[in-house]
Amino acid sequence: MSSEHDLTPDAALRRRLLGALGAAGLGALAPWQGALAQAGKWPERPINYVVPFPPGGLTDVAARQVGKALGDAEHWNVVVENRPGGNANIGATHVANAAPDGYTWLAITLSHAANATLFAGKAGYDLTRDLTPLAGLASSPIMVVVNAKSDIKNMADLARAARAKSLSAGSSGNGTPPHLTLALYQKLTGLPLMHIPYKGGAPSLTDLIGGHLDVVFSNYPESLPHVKNGALRALAITTRERSPDLPDVPTVQQAGLPDLIVENFTGVLAPAGTPAARVQRIGDAIVRQVSQPAMQQALRQLGFVPQPRGPAEFGAYLKSEVARWAKIIHEANIQVA
């Protein structure tokens, strides 16, 4: 029989641990083995990935791609469930009240960071108290667009026109990222654009193309096809760098509005109280898949900028976004109907 001196350091450590557990009796050994087996098998059942928006939207599509990648690479059974409504609060409340075992996830966007202030005490959950960050996936900017036939050629023209007459500005709805960006623009410039909220980005763009609006603050992926086909003109994009899809469109910083940078991010949360080791394991797996070239290309094709962030990094980012938009919402007196 080999002595401990003949074993590798790892083997020797295992022998000492097993010896100690053996000395303590089988009652101590059994729970240790059971815990180890349980940790190794997770997940043992499907994971419910809740998207608080209707099927087919950008957040939904991104979630399904992440779920598929985790299924292919990690062999996790991730099932996407759409729970829309209540300004994205219905699905969030469902996840906040779920068991903290890692089997229920929530897809979030900038809307949730804003909802922490817009619906404070009325949402049915508290974003920072009842949920914990798993990972950040990506972001997409807001684009300021006008009808291609408009006399407004750039952001300076927009400001001049708004000073000369009342302009109608459409968005995808009260409290949505485009509306928040419009409100921030109004706060920064002092220009009194008349906000027209729509139930989604598509109908606002339809009315803009039809000549019924002067300008729309739009989710970039929604207005991109219309800019490319010549129906709309893009005035600026709310990123720090120009988009490779629209290299001639300036950033808001280049247009003289550096504080108008807005990222409509998407990420993943779990119920508060989920074990830290499981949070890290899930977060690492998501970051690993979002970092893959094929996934990054797919996200870019949707109009996203890939931004894989682990639990700690995404948690800090989310906290900063909640604070930033709380200040903007209070100062601009943004309210939801």
N, C-alpha and C positions, 0 to 999 in steps of 0.2 A: 504494500500500500504506500502511496506517495506521501511524503511529508509536506507541510505547508511551504517549506523552503523550495520545493520542486514545482510549485504552482505559479502561474502568472499572478500579478497583483490583483487583477479583477477576480480571478478564481479564488484566491486566498480570502479576499474580502467577502465573497459570497459564502465561503465555508464558515467564516467567523459569524456572519449574520445568522445563518441557518443554525449554527451551534447555539447561539444566544437564544434564538426563538425556541429551539428544542429544549433548552434548559428551563425556559419559562413554561413549557408544557404545550400540548397540542391546541389548547384553547387560544393561545396567542398566535400560533402558526396559521390556523384556519382563516381568521379575519384578514391577515396580511396577504395570504394567497388569493382570497376572494377579491380584495381590493385591487390587487395587481391584475387579476383576470378581467375585472370589470373595466379598469382603465384601458386595458389593451383592446377590448372589444368595441369600445364606443366609436361611432354610434351603432346601437343595436336595433334601431327602428328609424323610420323616415324623419327627416328634419322639415319642419314647417316654416317656409320662408314667406312671410306676409308682406305683400306689396299693397300699400294703402291707396292705390290709384287703379283706374280701370285697366283691363288687359290691352296690350298693344302700345301703350305709351312707352316713353324712353326708359323710365325707371323700371317698368315691368320687363322690357326687353333685356336691359342690362342684368337684372336679377336672374332671368332665365338663362342667360349665357354663363353667368357665374355658377349657377346651380348645375348646369350641364358639365362644366369644366370640373367641378368638384366630384361629380359622379364618375366622369371618365378617369380622372387622375387619382382621386382619393377613395373611390368606390363608396362615396356617401350618397344615400338616396335623399336628394333635396327636392321637395315638392313646393312649388310656388303657388301661393293662394292669394287671390285678389280680394281685398276688403276695402273698397273705396267709400268715400263719403265723409262728411263732417270736416271738410278742409284737411283731409288726411289724418284726422284725429281718431276715427273709428278703429282703423287697423292698429294704430299706435296704442290705443287703450287696451285692445285685445292682447297684444304682446306684453304690455306692461303688467297685465294681470296673470300671465301664463306662469307655469312652473319654471323656476330658475335652474334648469337642467341642461341648457344648451340645445334643446330640441325645437325651440321657437325663436325665429329671427324676425327682425323688422327692417325693411328697406326705408331709408329716410332721405330727405333732400333738404335744401335750404328752407323749404316751407316749414319744416319742423323746428328749425332754429328760430324762425320768426314766430311760429305758433306759441313758443314758450312765453312770449310777451303778448302777442295778440289775443291769446286765449288763456291768459294766466288765471288759474283758479277755476276755469270753465272747461278745460279740455278733457277731463276725466283721468288725467295722469300728469306726472311731472317729468319732463324730459330728462333732467339731470339726476333726479332722485330715483325714479322708477325703472330706468333703463341704463344699460352699460355698453360702451362702445366695443365692437368686435373688429371692424376694419373700415377703411375708406376705400372707395373704388375709383371714382373719377369725378370730373366736373365738366360742365358746359357753360359757356358764357351767354350773356344777353346781347342781342343785336338791335340797334335802332334802325328802323327801316321806314321808307316812304314809298309811295307809288312811283314807278319809273318815269311817269310823265310830270311829276311834281317839279316846281321851280326850286325846291329845297335840294341843294347838291351836297351839303356837308353840315356838320354840327354848328358852325358859325351861322350858316343860313337859317338853320332851325331856330337859333336864339333870336336872330333878327326878325324872323316871321312871327315868333311868339310875342315879341314886344310890340309888333305892329297890329296884331289882331288876335282874337281868341282862336286857339288851335285845339282840335280834338285829338286825344292820345289814347289809343286802345291798349288793352293788356288782356292776359288770359284769365283775369279774375281778381277780386279783392284778396289781398294778402299773398298772392302768388309772387314768385321771384321777379317776373316782369313788372308787376305793379310796384314791388318794393324798389326796383331799380328806377322806375319812373318817379316815385316819390323822393328818392334820393337825388335824382337829377333836379327836381323842382326845388329841393332844399338847397342844393349847391348853387343853383343859378338864380333862384328867386322868381322863376318864370311861372306864370299861372296857367299851365296847360290843363284842359278840361279832361279828367280821366273818365274813360268809358270802359267799364269792366265787362268782359265776355265770359261765357262758360266754356273756356278752353281757348287755346291759341289759334286753332284753325279758323273759327268764324271771324276772329278779329282780322286775320290776314285776308280772308275773303272780302270783308268790307273795305279793307285798305285797297285791295286790287280793284274793287268796284268803284272807288272814288268817294266812299262814304266816311272816310277818316283822313286826318292829315298825317298822322305818324303812329307807329306801333312800336312799343318796346316788347320784343319777342324773344322766346327761347331760340337760341341759335339754330338747333337742328330743325325747328319747324319752319323758319323763314329761309334757310339756306337754299332749298330747291327753287324757291320763287326768285331769289336773287340771281341764281345761276341761269334761270331761263329768261331773265330779263323783265319779269313782271314787276319786281320791286328793286329799289336802290338801297343799298346799305350805307348808312352814314358813319357808323362806328361800331366797334365790338368791345365788350367790357373785359378784355384780357390784357395781360401785360405785354404779350407778343401778338403780332399779326397771325391770322389763320393761314395755313398753307393752302386751304381751299379758296380763300379770297385774299390773295396777297396785296391787292390794291385798296382794301378797306382798312382805314387807320384804327388804331386802338383809341380808347377814350383818353388815355394819357397823351397820345400824339394830337388829339383833338382839343387839348387844353383842360381836360377834366380827370386828373390823376386819381381823385378820390371816388370816382365812379366805377372802379374795378369791382366786378361782382362775379362770384363763382357759384353757379347752381350745382352744388355737389350732390353726390349720392354715396351713401355708406350703409353699414349694417350694424344694428344694435341687438341686444338680447335683454331679457329681464334682469333687473338688478338682483344681486345675490347669486348669479351664476358663478360657480367656482372659478377662481382666478386661473388655475391651470387649464381648465377647459376653454375659457375665454381666449387664452393665449394660443392654445392649439387650433381653435377655429380661426382666429385672426391670422395666424401664420399660414394656414392652408389657403385662406382667401387671398392673402397678399401674394403667395406663391403663384396662384393661378392668374391673378390680374397682371402679374409681372411677365407672363409668357408672351412672346412676340405675337402669336396668333390672336390671343385675347386682346392685346393692345391695338392691333390692327382693326379688329372687329369693333372695338369701342370708338376708335377714331372715325370709322366709317359711319357711325351713328351720330357723330358730332361731338363726342366726348374727348376730353383730355385725360388720359389715364393718370391716376394719382393713387397708387397702392400705398396704404398707410396701415400700420399695425394698431392694436388696441390703444397703446399709450399715446402714440403720435396723433391718431385720429381723435382720441378723446380730448387732447389739448386743443386741436383745431376746432372741434365742435364747440367747445367751451368759449373759444375766442369769437366764433361766429354768433353764438347766442348773445354774448355781451355786445358785439358790434351792432347787431340789428335791434337789440333792445334800445340802445341809445338813439338810433335812427328813427325807430318807430315812435318813441316818445317825443323827440324833437320835431318830427314832421307831422305828429298827431295822426298817424295812419290807423284807421279802424276798419274792421270787417263788418259786413252787413249781417 
